[in-house]
């Protein structure tokens, strides 16, 4: 992901207002999102300092990545994904593909 720093930047034309992550601290289903947060969240935030990135932890919750766009539109763009799949989903959100 370090080599793809340009893909981590958001353009104003995308209309993305917020990224929200829901995960469980212990469940195996949230492992991919936990790994993504541990490895890439700092780089993502540095590339997008004005984009709110919210991380919500709760026991036994299904892991999900939400993207909130202009006018309050929200999309659930992942569920039970590996760290690489979460990375790809975030890149798609930032580029406006998801």
N, CA, C and O atoms as a GROMACS GRO file, in nm:
protein
  392
    1UNK      N    1   0.082  -0.119   0.000
    1UNK     CA    2   0.000   0.000   0.000
    1UNK      C    3   0.086   0.125   0.000
    1UNK      O    4   0.042   0.229  -0.046
    2UNK      N    5   0.209   0.116   0.051
    2UNK     CA    6   0.297   0.232   0.053
    2UNK      C    7   0.327   0.280  -0.088
    2UNK      O    8   0.339   0.400  -0.112
    3UNK      N    9   0.339   0.187  -0.181
    3UNK     CA   10   0.367   0.225  -0.318
    3UNK      C   11   0.245   0.286  -0.388
    3UNK      O   12   0.257   0.347  -0.494
    4UNK      N   13   0.131   0.268  -0.329
    4UNK     CA   14   0.007   0.319  -0.389
    4UNK      C   15  -0.043   0.441  -0.314
    4UNK      O   16  -0.164   0.461  -0.300
    5UNK      N   17   0.049   0.524  -0.264
    5UNK     CA   18   0.010   0.641  -0.184
    5UNK      C   19  -0.080   0.735  -0.262
    5UNK      O   20  -0.169   0.798  -0.205
    6UNK      N   21  -0.057   0.746  -0.392
    6UNK     CA   22  -0.141   0.834  -0.473
    6UNK      C   23  -0.285   0.787  -0.475
    6UNK      O   24  -0.376   0.870  -0.483
    7UNK      N   25  -0.307   0.657  -0.468
    7UNK     CA   26  -0.444   0.606  -0.470
    7UNK      C   27  -0.514   0.626  -0.336
    7UNK      O   28  -0.635   0.606  -0.326
    8UNK      N   29  -0.439   0.665  -0.234
    8UNK     CA   30  -0.498   0.690  -0.103
    8UNK      C   31  -0.547   0.832  -0.088
    8UNK      O   32  -0.610   0.865   0.013
    9UNK      N   33  -0.520   0.916  -0.184
    9UNK     CA   34  -0.565   1.055  -0.176
    9UNK      C   35  -0.702   1.067  -0.239
    9UNK      O   36  -0.734   1.002  -0.338
   10UNK      N   37  -0.782   1.152  -0.178
   10UNK     CA   38  -0.919   1.169  -0.225
   10UNK      C   39  -0.930   1.298  -0.305
   10UNK      O   40  -0.872   1.400  -0.269
   11UNK      N   41  -1.004   1.292  -0.412
   11UNK     CA   42  -1.033   1.412  -0.488
   11UNK      C   43  -1.165   1.471  -0.442
   11UNK      O   44  -1.254   1.397  -0.401
   12UNK      N   45  -1.179   1.602  -0.449
   12UNK     CA   46  -1.302   1.668  -0.405
   12UNK      C   47  -1.422   1.623  -0.489
   12UNK      O   48  -1.535   1.624  -0.441
   13UNK      N   49  -1.396   1.583  -0.613
   13UNK     CA   50  -1.506   1.544  -0.702
   13UNK      C   51  -1.577   1.416  -0.656
   13UNK      O   52  -1.690   1.391  -0.696
   14UNK      N   53  -1.513   1.337  -0.572
   14UNK     CA   54  -1.571   1.212  -0.527
   14UNK      C   55  -1.688   1.236  -0.432
   14UNK      O   56  -1.783   1.158  -0.432
   15UNK      N   57  -1.682   1.341  -0.353
   15UNK     CA   58  -1.791   1.372  -0.261
   15UNK      C   59  -1.791   1.288  -0.135
   15UNK      O   60  -1.893   1.281  -0.066
   16UNK      N   61  -1.680   1.225  -0.103
   16UNK     CA   62  -1.670   1.144   0.018
   16UNK      C   63  -1.655   1.235   0.139
   16UNK      O   64  -1.570   1.324   0.141
   17UNK      N   65  -1.738   1.213   0.239
   17UNK     CA   66  -1.737   1.298   0.358
   17UNK      C   67  -1.683   1.228   0.481
   17UNK      O   68  -1.636   1.293   0.574
   18UNK      N   69  -1.688   1.093   0.482
   18UNK     CA   70  -1.646   1.022   0.603
   18UNK      C   71  -1.628   0.874   0.571
   18UNK      O   72  -1.701   0.819   0.488
   19UNK      N   73  -1.532   0.811   0.636
   19UNK     CA   74  -1.517   0.666   0.634
   19UNK      C   75  -1.538   0.619   0.777
   19UNK      O   76  -1.479   0.672   0.871
   20UNK      N   77  -1.624   0.519   0.793
   20UNK     CA   78  -1.655   0.466   0.926
   20UNK      C   79  -1.633   0.315   0.924
   20UNK      O   80  -1.680   0.245   0.834
   21UNK      N   81  -1.562   0.267   1.023
   21UNK     CA   82  -1.530   0.125   1.033
   21UNK      C   83  -1.594   0.069   1.159
   21UNK      O   84  -1.577   0.124   1.268
   22UNK      N   85  -1.667  -0.041   1.145
   22UNK     CA   86  -1.725  -0.112   1.259
   22UNK      C   87  -1.653  -0.246   1.268
   22UNK      O   88  -1.639  -0.316   1.168
   23UNK      N   89  -1.607  -0.283   1.388
   23UNK     CA   90  -1.538  -0.410   1.404
   23UNK      C   91  -1.548  -0.460   1.546
   23UNK      O   92  -1.578  -0.384   1.639
   24UNK      N   93  -1.523  -0.588   1.561
   24UNK     CA   94  -1.517  -0.653   1.692
   24UNK      C   95  -1.369  -0.667   1.729
   24UNK      O   96  -1.286  -0.696   1.643
   25UNK      N   97  -1.338  -0.648   1.856
   25UNK     CA   98  -1.200  -0.655   1.900
   25UNK      C   99  -1.143  -0.797   1.898
   25UNK      O  100  -1.022  -0.814   1.894
   26UNK      N  101  -1.230  -0.897   1.902
   26UNK     CA  102  -1.183  -1.034   1.918
   26UNK      C  103  -1.224  -1.132   1.809
   26UNK      O  104  -1.156  -1.233   1.790
   27UNK      N  105  -1.330  -1.107   1.737
   27UNK     CA  106  -1.383  -1.208   1.645
   27UNK      C  107  -1.291  -1.229   1.525
   27UNK      O  108  -1.223  -1.137   1.480
   28UNK      N  109  -1.292  -1.351   1.475
   28UNK     CA  110  -1.210  -1.383   1.358
   28UNK      C  111  -1.262  -1.312   1.233
   28UNK      O  112  -1.185  -1.286   1.140
   29UNK      N  113  -1.392  -1.282   1.229
   29UNK     CA  114  -1.449  -1.213   1.114
   29UNK      C  115  -1.396  -1.072   1.098
   29UNK      O  116  -1.398  -1.017   0.988
   30UNK      N  117  -1.350  -1.012   1.206
   30UNK     CA  118  -1.298  -0.874   1.202
   30UNK      C  119  -1.146  -0.870   1.183
   30UNK      O  120  -1.088  -0.762   1.180
   31UNK      N  121  -1.083  -0.985   1.170
   31UNK     CA  122  -0.937  -0.991   1.161
   31UNK      C  123  -0.883  -0.906   1.045
   31UNK      O  124  -0.784  -0.835   1.062
   32UNK      N  125  -0.945  -0.913   0.930
   32UNK     CA  126  -0.897  -0.837   0.813
   32UNK      C  127  -0.902  -0.687   0.837
   32UNK      O  128  -0.808  -0.616   0.801
   33UNK      N  129  -1.009  -0.639   0.895
   33UNK     CA  130  -1.020  -0.495   0.922
   33UNK      C  131  -0.921  -0.455   1.031
   33UNK      O  132  -0.862  -0.347   1.023
   34UNK      N  133  -0.903  -0.540   1.133
   34UNK     CA  134  -0.804  -0.508   1.237
   34UNK      C  135  -0.664  -0.499   1.178
   34UNK      O  136  -0.588  -0.408   1.212
   35UNK      N  137  -0.628  -0.592   1.090
   35UNK     CA  138  -0.497  -0.588   1.026
   35UNK      C  139  -0.482  -0.463   0.940
   35UNK      O  140  -0.377  -0.399   0.940
   36UNK      N  141  -0.587  -0.427   0.866
   36UNK     CA  142  -0.583  -0.305   0.785
   36UNK      C  143  -0.557  -0.183   0.873
   36UNK      O  144  -0.475  -0.098   0.839
   37UNK      N  145  -0.628  -0.174   0.986
   37UNK     CA  146  -0.610  -0.060   1.075
   37UNK      C  147  -0.468  -0.055   1.130
   37UNK      O  148  -0.406   0.052   1.133
   38UNK      N  149  -0.416  -0.169   1.173
   38UNK     CA  150  -0.282  -0.175   1.229
   38UNK      C  151  -0.175  -0.134   1.127
   38UNK      O  152  -0.078  -0.067   1.162
   39UNK      N  153  -0.192  -0.173   1.002
   39UNK     CA  154  -0.088  -0.152   0.901
   39UNK      C  155  -0.104  -0.023   0.821
   39UNK      O  156  -0.004   0.036   0.780
   40UNK      N  157  -0.229   0.022   0.796
   40UNK     CA  158  -0.248   0.126   0.696
   40UNK      C  159  -0.322   0.251   0.741
   40UNK      O  160  -0.327   0.348   0.665
   41UNK      N  161  -0.380   0.252   0.858
   41UNK     CA  162  -0.465   0.366   0.894
   41UNK      C  163  -0.386   0.496   0.906
   41UNK      O  164  -0.437   0.602   0.871
   42UNK      N  165  -0.262   0.490   0.955
   42UNK     CA  166  -0.180   0.610   0.970
   42UNK      C  167  -0.148   0.669   0.832
   42UNK      O  168  -0.159   0.790   0.812
   43UNK      N  169  -0.110   0.584   0.740
   43UNK     CA  170  -0.081   0.629   0.603
   43UNK      C  171  -0.205   0.688   0.536
   43UNK      O  172  -0.197   0.790   0.468
   44UNK      N  173  -0.319   0.624   0.557
   44UNK     CA  174  -0.444   0.673   0.500
   44UNK      C  175  -0.479   0.811   0.557
   44UNK      O  176  -0.519   0.901   0.482
   45UNK      N  177  -0.462   0.828   0.685
   45UNK     CA  178  -0.496   0.956   0.748
   45UNK      C  179  -0.397   1.066   0.704
   45UNK      O  180  -0.438   1.180   0.684
   46UNK      N  181  -0.270   1.032   0.690
   46UNK     CA  182  -0.171   1.130   0.642
   46UNK      C  183  -0.203   1.175   0.500
   46UNK      O  184  -0.184   1.291   0.466
   47UNK      N  185  -0.250   1.083   0.417
   47UNK     CA  186  -0.284   1.116   0.278
   47UNK      C  187  -0.413   1.196   0.267
   47UNK      O  188  -0.436   1.265   0.168
   48UNK      N  189  -0.500   1.185   0.369
   48UNK     CA  190  -0.632   1.251   0.369
   48UNK      C  191  -0.657   1.318   0.504
   48UNK      O  192  -0.745   1.275   0.578
   49UNK      N  193  -0.580   1.421   0.538
   49UNK     CA  194  -0.591   1.480   0.672
   49UNK      C  195  -0.727   1.542   0.703
   49UNK      O  196  -0.763   1.553   0.820
   50UNK      N  197  -0.802   1.584   0.604
   50UNK     CA  198  -0.931   1.647   0.627
   50UNK      C  199  -1.048   1.551   0.623
   50UNK      O  200  -1.162   1.592   0.646
   51UNK      N  201  -1.023   1.425   0.594
   51UNK     CA  202  -1.128   1.324   0.586
   51UNK      C  203  -1.146   1.256   0.722
   51UNK      O  204  -1.052   1.194   0.771
   52UNK      N  205  -1.264   1.266   0.783
   52UNK     CA  206  -1.287   1.195   0.909
   52UNK      C  207  -1.287   1.044   0.887
   52UNK      O  208  -1.356   0.993   0.799
   53UNK      N  209  -1.207   0.974   0.968
   53UNK     CA  210  -1.203   0.829   0.965
   53UNK      C  211  -1.239   0.783   1.106
   53UNK      O  212  -1.162   0.801   1.200
   54UNK      N  213  -1.357   0.724   1.119
   54UNK     CA  214  -1.409   0.684   1.250
   54UNK      C  215  -1.396   0.533   1.266
   54UNK      O  216  -1.434   0.458   1.176
   55UNK      N  217  -1.344   0.489   1.379
   55UNK     CA  218  -1.329   0.348   1.407
   55UNK      C  219  -1.415   0.315   1.528
   55UNK      O  220  -1.394   0.370   1.637
   56UNK      N  221  -1.512   0.227   1.509
   56UNK     CA  222  -1.606   0.190   1.614
   56UNK      C  223  -1.587   0.043   1.650
   56UNK      O  224  -1.609  -0.046   1.566
   57UNK      N  225  -1.547   0.018   1.773
   57UNK     CA  226  -1.530  -0.119   1.820
   57UNK      C  227  -1.646  -0.158   1.911
   57UNK      O  228  -1.689  -0.080   1.996
   58UNK      N  229  -1.695  -0.279   1.892
   58UNK     CA  230  -1.804  -0.328   1.975
   58UNK      C  231  -1.799  -0.482   1.972
   58UNK      O  232  -1.771  -0.541   1.868
   59UNK      N  233  -1.825  -0.543   2.083
   59UNK     CA  234  -1.822  -0.689   2.090
   59UNK      C  235  -1.929  -0.751   2.001
   59UNK      O  236  -2.043  -0.706   1.997
   60UNK      N  237  -1.890  -0.854   1.931
   60UNK     CA  238  -1.979  -0.936   1.848
   60UNK      C  239  -2.051  -0.860   1.737
   60UNK      O  240  -2.159  -0.900   1.695
   61UNK      N  241  -1.993  -0.753   1.689
   61UNK     CA  242  -2.053  -0.680   1.577
   61UNK      C  243  -1.993  -0.733   1.447
   61UNK      O  244  -1.878  -0.775   1.443
   62UNK      N  245  -2.072  -0.731   1.341
   62UNK     CA  246  -2.023  -0.772   1.209
   62UNK      C  247  -1.930  -0.663   1.156
   62UNK      O  248  -1.965  -0.545   1.161
   63UNK      N  249  -1.813  -0.700   1.104
   63UNK     CA  250  -1.721  -0.598   1.052
   63UNK      C  251  -1.775  -0.536   0.924
   63UNK      O  252  -1.818  -0.605   0.832
   64UNK      N  253  -1.772  -0.403   0.920
   64UNK     CA  254  -1.821  -0.332   0.802
   64UNK      C  255  -1.741  -0.204   0.782
   64UNK      O  256  -1.693  -0.143   0.878
   65UNK      N  257  -1.728  -0.166   0.658
   65UNK     CA  258  -1.667  -0.040   0.620
   65UNK      C  259  -1.775   0.044   0.552
   65UNK      O  260  -1.831   0.004   0.450
   66UNK      N  261  -1.805   0.160   0.610
   66UNK     CA  262  -1.909   0.247   0.557
   66UNK      C  263  -1.844   0.370   0.496
   66UNK      O  264  -1.746   0.422   0.549
   67UNK      N  265  -1.898   0.415   0.386
   67UNK     CA  266  -1.856   0.540   0.322
   67UNK      C  267  -1.976   0.634   0.319
   67UNK      O  268  -2.081   0.600   0.265
   68UNK      N  269  -1.960   0.752   0.378
   68UNK     CA  270  -2.068   0.852   0.375
   68UNK      C  271  -2.030   0.958   0.273
   68UNK      O  272  -1.923   1.018   0.279
   69UNK      N  273  -2.121   0.980   0.180
   69UNK     CA  274  -2.100   1.074   0.071
   69UNK      C  275  -2.183   1.201   0.090
   69UNK      O  276  -2.252   1.216   0.190
   70UNK      N  277  -2.176   1.288  -0.007
   70UNK     CA  278  -2.253   1.411  -0.007
   70UNK      C  279  -2.401   1.381   0.012
   70UNK      O  280  -2.450   1.277  -0.034
   71UNK      N  281  -2.472   1.470   0.078
   71UNK     CA  282  -2.616   1.460   0.103
   71UNK      C  283  -2.652   1.339   0.190
   71UNK      O  284  -2.766   1.292   0.185
   72UNK      N  285  -2.558   1.289   0.270
   72UNK     CA  286  -2.586   1.183   0.365
   72UNK      C  287  -2.598   1.043   0.308
   72UNK      O  288  -2.636   0.950   0.379
   73UNK      N  289  -2.568   1.026   0.180
   73UNK     CA  290  -2.574   0.891   0.121
   73UNK      C  291  -2.466   0.804   0.184
   73UNK      O  292  -2.350   0.846   0.195
   74UNK      N  293  -2.503   0.685   0.226
   74UNK     CA  294  -2.408   0.592   0.286
   74UNK      C  295  -2.406   0.461   0.210
   74UNK      O  296  -2.509   0.414   0.162
   75UNK      N  297  -2.286   0.403   0.200
   75UNK     CA  298  -2.270   0.273   0.135
   75UNK      C  299  -2.189   0.184   0.225
   75UNK      O  300  -2.087   0.224   0.281
   76UNK      N  301  -2.235   0.061   0.240
   76UNK     CA  302  -2.158  -0.042   0.309
   76UNK      C  303  -2.072  -0.107   0.201
   76UNK      O  304  -2.125  -0.174   0.112
   77UNK      N  305  -1.942  -0.088   0.208
   77UNK     CA  306  -1.857  -0.135   0.100
   77UNK      C  307  -1.778  -0.260   0.132
   77UNK      O  308  -1.703  -0.309   0.047
   78UNK      N  309  -1.792  -0.314   0.253
   78UNK     CA  310  -1.724  -0.440   0.282
   78UNK      C  311  -1.787  -0.511   0.400
   78UNK      O  312  -1.857  -0.450   0.481
   79UNK      N  313  -1.762  -0.639   0.407
   79UNK     CA  314  -1.811  -0.721   0.517
   79UNK      C  315  -1.729  -0.849   0.520
   79UNK      O  316  -1.726  -0.923   0.422
   80UNK      N  317  -1.664  -0.877   0.631
   80UNK     CA  318  -1.583  -1.000   0.649
   80UNK      C  319  -1.477  -1.017   0.542
   80UNK      O  320  -1.470  -1.121   0.477
   81UNK      N  321  -1.394  -0.916   0.522
   81UNK     CA  322  -1.291  -0.921   0.420
   81UNK      C  323  -1.152  -0.938   0.482
   81UNK      O  324  -1.131  -0.909   0.599
   82UNK      N  325  -1.058  -0.987   0.401
   82UNK     CA  326  -0.919  -0.995   0.444
   82UNK      C  327  -0.859  -0.854   0.441
   82UNK      O  328  -0.920  -0.761   0.388
   83UNK      N  329  -0.740  -0.838   0.499
   83UNK     CA  330  -0.675  -0.707   0.502
   83UNK      C  331  -0.652  -0.653   0.360
   83UNK      O  332  -0.670  -0.534   0.335
   84UNK      N  333  -0.612  -0.740   0.267
   84UNK     CA  334  -0.590  -0.696   0.128
   84UNK      C  335  -0.720  -0.654   0.062
   84UNK      O  336  -0.722  -0.557  -0.014
   85UNK      N  337  -0.827  -0.725   0.090
   85UNK     CA  338  -0.957  -0.689   0.033
   85UNK      C  339  -1.008  -0.557   0.092
   85UNK      O  340  -1.071  -0.478   0.021
   86UNK      N  341  -0.982  -0.534   0.220
   86UNK     CA  342  -1.020  -0.407   0.282
   86UNK      C  343  -0.941  -0.293   0.219
   86UNK      O  344  -0.997  -0.187   0.191
   87UNK      N  345  -0.813  -0.315   0.195
   87UNK     CA  346  -0.729  -0.214   0.130
   87UNK      C  347  -0.785  -0.179  -0.007
   87UNK      O  348  -0.795  -0.061  -0.042
   88UNK      N  349  -0.822  -0.279  -0.084
   88UNK     CA  350  -0.879  -0.257  -0.217
   88UNK      C  351  -1.012  -0.183  -0.208
   88UNK      O  352  -1.039  -0.094  -0.288
   89UNK      N  353  -1.095  -0.218  -0.109
   89UNK     CA  354  -1.224  -0.150  -0.090
   89UNK      C  355  -1.203  -0.003  -0.056
   89UNK      O  356  -1.274   0.083  -0.108
   90UNK      N  357  -1.106   0.027   0.030
   90UNK     CA  358  -1.077   0.166   0.066
   90UNK      C  359  -1.026   0.243  -0.056
   90UNK      O  360  -1.067   0.357  -0.079
   91UNK      N  361  -0.938   0.182  -0.134
   91UNK     CA  362  -0.889   0.247  -0.256
   91UNK      C  363  -1.004   0.276  -0.352
   91UNK      O  364  -1.006   0.382  -0.415
   92UNK      N  365  -1.098   0.183  -0.364
   92UNK     CA  366  -1.214   0.205  -0.451
   92UNK      C  367  -1.301   0.319  -0.400
   92UNK      O  368  -1.350   0.399  -0.480
   93UNK      N  369  -1.320   0.328  -0.269
   93UNK     CA  370  -1.398   0.436  -0.210
   93UNK      C  371  -1.331   0.571  -0.238
   93UNK      O  372  -1.397   0.667  -0.278
   94UNK      N  373  -1.200   0.576  -0.217
   94UNK     CA  374  -1.128   0.702  -0.236
   94UNK      C  375  -1.122   0.747  -0.381
   94UNK      O  376  -1.113   0.866  -0.410
   95UNK      N  377  -1.128   0.651  -0.472
   95UNK     CA  378  -1.125   0.686  -0.614
   95UNK      C  379  -1.264   0.709  -0.672
   95UNK      O  380  -1.278   0.750  -0.788
   96UNK      N  381  -1.366   0.684  -0.591
   96UNK     CA  382  -1.504   0.704  -0.637
   96UNK      C  383  -1.564   0.586  -0.709
   96UNK      O  384  -1.672   0.600  -0.768
   97UNK      N  385  -1.499   0.471  -0.706
   97UNK     CA  386  -1.550   0.352  -0.774
   97UNK      C  387  -1.653   0.276  -0.692
   97UNK      O  388  -1.730   0.197  -0.746
   98UNK      N  389  -1.656   0.301  -0.562
   98UNK     CA  390  -1.751   0.228  -0.476
   98UNK      C  391  -1.844   0.324  -0.406
   98UNK      O  392  -1.931   0.280  -0.331
   0.00000   0.00000   0.00000
